[in-house]
């Protein structure tokens, strides 16, 4: 992902801890942008900003099928912590073209989306 970010975003994100929580599958991880790219961190490291959503909602954002602001205002995406850092992360991800991601990653995300989309469609509306 590092080569896909602007120099301005890279400077702001460098050495900042970001938390991502995929609530419906129990994934909770931290990462930080270092000199060689993003590196995972132990879960005990406190995040400066946390992003929380379902796997399907993260997929919808990645594919630009759902706007992150809409998900945020519908309480399906929660951003907690450093607001400025959260906006930089959100805007940086918004600027990345889906087709610029490595093909294996896109295929994996498509497979996950099909699975979690089927589950989401069976659940009652969250609105």
PyMOL commands that set and color helices and strands:
alter all, ss='L'
color gray80, all
select helices_A, chain A and resi 2-4+7-13+23-25+55-62+68-73+83-94+98-100+103-122
alter helices_A, ss='H'
color red, helices_A
select strands_A, chain A and resi 17-22+27-34+37-41+49-53+78-81
alter strands_A, ss='S'
color yellow, strands_A
deselect
rebuild
show_as cartoon
